[in-house]
Amino acid sequence: MSGPVIPFIDLKSQYADLKPEIDSRIQRVLDHGQYIMGPEVRELEIALEAFTGSKHCITVASGTEALLIALMALGIGPGDEVITTPFTFVATAEVIVLLGAKPVFVDVEPDTCNIDVSKIEAAITPRTKAIMPVSLYGQVSDMDEINAIAERHGNLPVIEDAAQSFGAEYKGRKSCNVSTIGCTSFFPSKPLGCYGDGGAIFTNDDKLAEAFREIRVHGQAERYVHTRLGVGGRMDTLQCAIMLPKLEKFAWEVQQRLEIGARYNRAMDELGIQRVVQRADRTSVYAQYTVLVDDRAAFQTHMQQLGVPTAVHYPVPLNQQPAYAHLCCPDCTPVAASLAKRVTSLPMHAYLDTALQNRVVEAVSAGKI
Ligand SMILES: *Cc1c(COP(=O)(O)O)cnc(C)c1O
């Protein structure tokens, strides 16, 4: 059952698979030398617009930068509130606080770990300026219901934190194109990653798209004309070039992830291991494949002894983090608090072959407590 340590994610196999295409794309950038806003930047944006069906894609320096620029374009600042989930990576709330606004944390569903839509309306106040659901582990939240709530409350903008869900679908629509704004990350370990930092913002709104483009380059409308406050938030030409061949292979990778996810689901259900649930009307890209265990420390030690790495996303809800606890009640999201103690992610990537999948399942089976 044991053997060499299984990679939690496997960027080397992916590179080996695409080496000639990636190497020649990199060489082309070195030859033309336009390292900032070279032709590959717009080429990638056009390919991402086609993939998502979104009218506008604006590449940016990271997923965090995408969220920050989205909030800046909406004019969010001191005194404003943004509704989001505490069960996410810190960047989701960080950008809200950076702008002087307040994150209002709404609890999550116990089975999907995504924001609990039935609790959103009670959190809306006259200061609410946006709703920011997170498509956690690669699965989009109940977006139709969220969009309907937003519309009922003065057309609040809805920002999907799609950092983990690029490639996922919701009722036939692609993640990043299911709300006012979609923000994703191309951090190497995300479902679609580059070889450094990168991200993108998506919208069908022309005015917002223009604002994103300006804010990305220091609020510049034309050279040395700064019409608004901005940031240095561009994505490197080299990273865009690297992503072009990766995007061509991505549909195959998503298919692999779906098959592995379905296989894991069947195995966990047979073993009676609790797991994150996927809704029937959407497909997760399984940015993480996550199970719920009561004695996580013992489970992780057991898995590690069998050469199967595990990870925790995330051990502490953001409203219990030292930097955020004062902003809200740290114990008003009991579901998130309980999930944080139990969630454990298993190895998941497109290059995880059947033999490795078997080893993961057998290790979980042997470690059933
Ligand atoms: C990764 C991640 C981010 C941040 O993306 P970076 O590219 O690392 O800045 C934001 N939100 C969520 C939910 C993430 O998983």
The ligand as a Tripos MOL2 file, in Angstrom:
@<TRIPOS>MOLECULE
LIG
   15    15     1     0     0
SMALL
NO_CHARGES

@<TRIPOS>ATOM
      1 C1         -5.5210   31.8260   -3.8240 C.3       1 LIG1
      2 C2         -6.6760   32.6030   -3.3880 C.ar      1 LIG1
      3 C3         -6.6960   34.0180   -3.4500 C.ar      1 LIG1
      4 C4         -5.4820   34.8320   -3.7780 C.3       1 LIG1
      5 O1         -4.8670   34.5450   -4.9910 O.3       1 LIG1
      6 P1         -3.3280   34.9600   -5.2010 P.3       1 LIG1
      7 O2         -3.1210   34.7810   -6.6670 O.co2     1 LIG1
      8 O3         -2.5170   34.0070   -4.3840 O.co2     1 LIG1
      9 O4         -3.1570   36.3500   -4.7670 O.co2     1 LIG1
     10 C5         -7.8660   34.6820   -3.1110 C.ar      1 LIG1
     11 N1         -8.9520   34.0070   -2.7210 N.ar      1 LIG1
     12 C6         -8.9860   32.6650   -2.6290 C.ar      1 LIG1
     13 C7        -10.2430   31.9840   -2.2130 C.3       1 LIG1
     14 C8         -7.8360   31.9130   -2.9460 C.ar      1 LIG1
     15 O5         -7.8610   30.5790   -2.8420 O.3       1 LIG1
@<TRIPOS>BOND
     1     1     2 1
     2     2     3 ar
     3     2    14 ar
     4     3     4 1
     5     3    10 ar
     6     4     5 1
     7     5     6 1
     8     6     7 2
     9     6     8 1
    10     6     9 1
    11    10    11 ar
    12    11    12 ar
    13    12    13 1
    14    12    14 ar
    15    14    15 1
@<TRIPOS>SUBSTRUCTURE
     1 LIG1         1 GROUP 0 **** ****
